Amino acid sequence: MSSSAVYSGVEDFSDNDELTEVTFAEGVTTIGEYAFEGCSSLTALIIPEGVTTIGDYAFNGCSSLADITIPDGVTTIGKYAFDGCSSLMDITIPDGVTTIGDGAFANCSSLRVITIPDGVTSIGKKTFLACSSLAAIALPDSVTTIGGEAFFDCSSLAAITIPKGMTTISDHVFFDCSSLLTIAIHVGVTSIGCAAFWGCSSLRVITIPDSVTTIDHQAFLGCSSLTRFSLSPAVSVGENCFLDCTALSSAATSLNMPTVKDLLHSRWHAIRERAAVLSCLKTPWNDDLENQPSGDTSDKENQPRKPPNDVENQPGSDKLERKDIDGDDVVALQGVAARKKLPKVMWRVILEFL
């Protein structure tokens, strides 16, 4: 059964699963909030000239909507306006739009092509979340803000360039974009947010410009194909930024101590039992502490533990047992130690960290 309706700007057709066709009365300028939410049988729609605003949730859940024309006069696309339009394959944003609301095209799982005009300055949170068919998108340099999770789980997205107007890459913005091969970050970006590239398992190389001063925790966690990155030594790096980057072979940078910890942790994380790793790194000064007679240890606890002199100068000596560690891991650990000329106290840091 099918039905048609005329929309004058005030009607609410939400959850009308029989509605298949809509015509617009003359003079309509706004499509109201929730106006056609859940109209699961609506397949095509031509929005007339004169409309300037598409309200929040206006077409949310119109799962059969495959074709829609938005006129040039539209300046505002509201929050979650087309969320869940899982049959929508392509859409062109009019030139007059400056802001795309939060979640506007979230869960449009068939969306392959979207054109964003030069006038857009802001893309909201979760705007393209779970658009699993979106393989490429061109972001104009007019964009200065992309909200968190904007491209979350866009599993087909292969390449993207950060607009030159942006200074911050938000939290979780490219989370689990598992097909992302390349990302271009321009000079001017100053911070990379928490888990921004988490799970980008196809990402191989990334160049981080010197303008970046902060990389938040877990930013590149699980980028298992990442083999190389460039990083200024002045960058503040959060915890576990490169955890589970199992292909990481080198860093074209002079690493500060937090990044050394990241590299060590990611290198050893694949070993099944942490206890086994600790036993592999046993040193005589640990054994001596463990074998001391019981008694009042309050003073001893407050004094730093000192390794013997040869630990600092011989990170690869026979005082480091190598049980269950493959050759690559040993070489990696020794290489980091040798390059960084780790002081005695760093061995204690490493033992406590792993």
VENHU-V285511 format. One record per residue. N is the residue number from 1. RES is the residue in three letters. SS is DSSP state (helix for helix, strand for strand, loop for the rest). Layout:
N|RES|SS, N|RES|SS
This chain:
1|MET|loop, 2|SER|loop, 3|SER|strand, 4|SER|strand, 5|ALA|strand, 6|VAL|strand, 7|TYR|strand, 8|SER|loop, 9|GLY|loop, 10|VAL|loop, 11|GLU|loop, 12|ASP|loop, 13|PHE|loop, 14|SER|loop, 15|ASP|loop, 16|ASN|loop, 17|ASP|loop, 18|GLU|loop, 19|LEU|strand, 20|THR|strand, 21|GLU|strand, 22|VAL|strand, 23|THR|strand, 24|PHE|strand, 25|ALA|loop, 26|GLU|loop, 27|GLY|loop, 28|VAL|loop, 29|THR|loop, 30|THR|strand, 31|ILE|strand, 32|GLY|loop, 33|GLU|loop, 34|TYR|loop, 35|ALA|loop, 36|PHE|loop, 37|GLU|loop, 38|GLY|loop, 39|CYS|loop, 40|SER|loop, 41|SER|loop, 42|LEU|loop, 43|THR|loop, 44|ALA|strand, 45|LEU|strand, 46|ILE|strand, 47|ILE|loop, 48|PRO|loop, 49|GLU|loop, 50|GLY|loop, 51|VAL|loop, 52|THR|loop, 53|THR|strand, 54|ILE|strand, 55|GLY|loop, 56|ASP|loop, 57|TYR|loop, 58|ALA|loop, 59|PHE|loop, 60|ASN|loop, 61|GLY|loop, 62|CYS|loop, 63|SER|loop, 64|SER|loop, 65|LEU|loop, 66|ALA|loop, 67|ASP|strand, 68|ILE|strand, 69|THR|strand, 70|ILE|loop, 71|PRO|loop, 72|ASP|loop, 73|GLY|loop, 74|VAL|loop, 75|THR|loop, 76|THR|strand, 77|ILE|strand, 78|GLY|loop, 79|LYS|loop, 80|TYR|loop, 81|ALA|loop, 82|PHE|loop, 83|ASP|loop, 84|GLY|loop, 85|CYS|loop, 86|SER|loop, 87|SER|loop, 88|LEU|loop, 89|MET|loop, 90|ASP|strand, 91|ILE|strand, 92|THR|strand, 93|ILE|loop, 94|PRO|loop, 95|ASP|loop, 96|GLY|loop, 97|VAL|loop, 98|THR|loop, 99|THR|strand, 100|ILE|strand, 101|GLY|loop, 102|ASP|loop, 103|GLY|loop, 104|ALA|loop, 105|PHE|loop, 106|ALA|loop, 107|ASN|loop, 108|CYS|loop, 109|SER|loop, 110|SER|loop, 111|LEU|loop, 112|ARG|loop, 113|VAL|strand, 114|ILE|strand, 115|THR|strand, 116|ILE|loop, 117|PRO|loop, 118|ASP|loop, 119|GLY|loop, 120|VAL|loop, 121|THR|loop, 122|SER|strand, 123|ILE|strand, 124|GLY|loop, 125|LYS|loop, 126|LYS|loop, 127|THR|loop, 128|PHE|loop, 129|LEU|loop, 130|ALA|loop, 131|CYS|loop, 132|SER|loop, 133|SER|loop, 134|LEU|loop, 135|ALA|loop, 136|ALA|strand, 137|ILE|loop, 138|ALA|loop, 139|LEU|loop, 140|PRO|loop, 141|ASP|loop, 142|SER|loop, 143|VAL|loop, 144|THR|loop, 145|THR|strand, 146|ILE|strand, 147|GLY|loop, 148|GLY|loop, 149|GLU|loop, 150|ALA|loop, 151|PHE|loop, 152|PHE|loop, 153|ASP|loop, 154|CYS|loop, 155|SER|loop, 156|SER|loop, 157|LEU|loop, 158|ALA|loop, 159|ALA|strand, 160|ILE|strand, 161|THR|strand, 162|ILE|loop, 163|PRO|loop, 164|LYS|loop, 165|GLY|loop, 166|MET|loop, 167|THR|loop, 168|THR|strand, 169|ILE|strand, 170|SER|loop, 171|ASP|loop, 172|HIS|loop, 173|VAL|loop, 174|PHE|loop, 175|PHE|loop, 176|ASP|loop, 177|CYS|loop, 178|SER|loop, 179|SER|loop, 180|LEU|loop, 181|LEU|loop, 182|THR|strand, 183|ILE|strand, 184|ALA|strand, 185|ILE|loop, 186|HIS|loop, 187|VAL|loop, 188|GLY|loop, 189|VAL|loop, 190|THR|loop, 191|SER|strand, 192|ILE|strand, 193|GLY|loop, 194|CYS|loop, 195|ALA|loop, 196|ALA|loop, 197|PHE|loop, 198|TRP|loop, 199|GLY|loop, 200|CYS|loop, 201|SER|loop, 202|SER|loop, 203|LEU|loop, 204|ARG|loop, 205|VAL|strand, 206|ILE|strand, 207|THR|strand, 208|ILE|loop, 209|PRO|loop, 210|ASP|loop, 211|SER|loop, 212|VAL|loop, 213|THR|loop, 214|THR|strand, 215|ILE|strand, 216|ASP|loop, 217|HIS|loop, 218|GLN|loop, 219|ALA|loop, 220|PHE|loop, 221|LEU|loop, 222|GLY|loop, 223|CYS|loop, 224|SER|loop, 225|SER|loop, 226|LEU|loop, 227|THR|loop, 228|ARG|strand, 229|PHE|strand, 230|SER|strand, 231|LEU|loop, 232|SER|loop, 233|PRO|loop, 234|ALA|loop, 235|VAL|loop, 236|SER|strand, 237|VAL|strand, 238|GLY|loop, 239|GLU|loop, 240|ASN|loop, 241|CYS|loop, 242|PHE|loop, 243|LEU|loop, 244|ASP|loop, 245|CYS|loop, 246|THR|loop, 247|ALA|loop, 248|LEU|loop, 249|SER|loop, 250|SER|strand, 251|ALA|strand, 252|ALA|strand, 253|THR|loop, 254|SER|loop, 255|LEU|loop, 256|ASN|loop, 257|MET|helix, 258|PRO|helix, 259|THR|helix, 260|VAL|helix, 261|LYS|helix, 262|ASP|helix, 263|LEU|helix, 264|LEU|helix, 265|HIS|helix, 266|SER|helix, 267|ARG|helix, 268|TRP|helix, 269|HIS|loop, 270|ALA|loop, 271|ILE|loop, 272|ARG|loop, 273|GLU|loop, 274|ARG|helix, 275|ALA|helix, 276|ALA|helix, 277|VAL|helix, 278|LEU|helix, 279|SER|helix, 280|CYS|helix, 281|LEU|loop, 282|LYS|loop, 283|THR|loop, 284|PRO|helix, 285|TRP|helix, 286|ASN|helix, 287|ASP|helix, 288|ASP|helix, 289|LEU|helix, 290|GLU|helix, 291|ASN|loop, 292|GLN|loop, 293|PRO|loop, 294|SER|loop, 295|GLY|loop, 296|ASP|loop, 297|THR|loop, 298|SER|helix, 299|ASP|helix, 300|LYS|helix, 301|GLU|helix, 302|ASN|loop, 303|GLN|loop, 304|PRO|loop, 305|ARG|loop, 306|LYS|loop, 307|PRO|loop, 308|PRO|loop, 309|ASN|helix, 310|ASP|helix, 311|VAL|helix, 312|GLU|helix, 313|ASN|helix, 314|GLN|loop, 315|PRO|loop, 316|GLY|loop, 317|SER|loop, 318|ASP|loop, 319|LYS|loop, 320|LEU|loop, 321|GLU|loop, 322|ARG|loop, 323|LYS|loop, 324|ASP|loop, 325|ILE|loop, 326|ASP|loop, 327|GLY|helix, 328|ASP|helix, 329|ASP|helix, 330|VAL|helix, 331|VAL|helix, 332|ALA|helix, 333|LEU|helix, 334|GLN|helix, 335|GLY|helix, 336|VAL|helix, 337|ALA|helix, 338|ALA|helix, 339|ARG|helix, 340|LYS|helix, 341|LYS|loop, 342|LEU|loop, 343|PRO|loop, 344|LYS|helix, 345|VAL|helix, 346|MET|helix, 347|TRP|helix, 348|ARG|helix, 349|VAL|helix, 350|ILE|helix, 351|LEU|helix, 352|GLU|helix, 353|PHE|helix, 354|LEU|loop
